[in-house]
Amino acid sequence: MQTRIRGIGMTSQRTRDRLVCRLRDRGIADERVLEVMRRTPRHLFVDEALASRAYEDTALPIGFGQTLSQPYIVARMTEILCQARPRRVLEVGTGSGYQAAILAQLVERVYSVERIDALVRQARRRLRDLGLANVQLRHSDGSWGWESQAPFDAILVTAAPDWLPTPLLQQLAEGGRLLLPLGERGRQTLVLIRRQGGEFERTDLEAVSFVPLVGSPDGVV
């Protein structure tokens, strides 16, 4: 069952439709993802000075050295993660809250962790204003996941570690998917890990560019 955002003033429908057309041209095929991208007000997740650029297919700064990922990357990661129809999803790196807002309209429950308290407070306000009550936020080191809420059907990491955080693997449910950018800046790869029969299967997908994940590398695998 999808959660829908409350009616709220947005930029023109044509602007958002053009963004969805660009996403479709780049290979995003899941109509559920495209529809959610169409109706989610991305301009509310950036500073007002950047609102006119919100529907460009580009990353935008959100302060604190962090960025709002470009719409294609958000759509691509969401599409990959949602292929298995997860119910409970952990997001590592809340940032502006935009990715959580997208996921919240496609899954039953989203848990999101963020190390910068000011971003957590901003994201909580935005998600509340949109009526997305199925997102739970936490201010913490995302590399440790959220053990008390585990296991998760899917885990999405929106910043790039140069190690594979063991706690995230441990908190992944049987049959679950972990999707994350992995590697040093300039040499990052989007990696999909599936848990099957207690084993982990890794697939390297494509080159990406994310801000680094800041956290504790204890328990490197």
HELIX and SHEET records of a PDB file:
HELIX    1   1 GLN A   13  ASP A   25  1                                  13    
HELIX    2   2 GLU A   31  ARG A   39  1                                   9    
HELIX    3   3 ARG A   42  PHE A   45  5                                   4    
HELIX    4   4 GLU A   48  ARG A   53  5                                   6    
HELIX    5   5 PRO A   71  CYS A   82  1                                  12    
HELIX    6   6 TYR A   98  ALA A  104  1                                   7    
HELIX    7   7 ASP A  117  ASP A  129  1                                  13    
HELIX    8   8 GLY A  142  TRP A  144  5                                   3    
HELIX    9   9 GLU A  147  GLN A  149  5                                   3    
HELIX   10  10 THR A  166  GLN A  170  1                                   5    
SHEET    1   A 2 LEU A  60  GLY A  63  0                                        
SHEET    2   A 2 GLN A  66  LEU A  68 -1                                        
SHEET    1   B 7 VAL A 135  HIS A 139  0                                        
SHEET    2   B 7 ARG A 109  GLU A 114  1                                        
SHEET    3   B 7 ARG A  88  VAL A  92  1                                        
SHEET    4   B 7 PHE A 152  VAL A 157  1                                        
SHEET    5   B 7 LEU A 172  LEU A 182  1                                        
SHEET    6   B 7 GLN A 188  GLN A 196 -1                                        
SHEET    7   B 7 GLU A 199  VAL A 208 -1                                        
END                                                                             
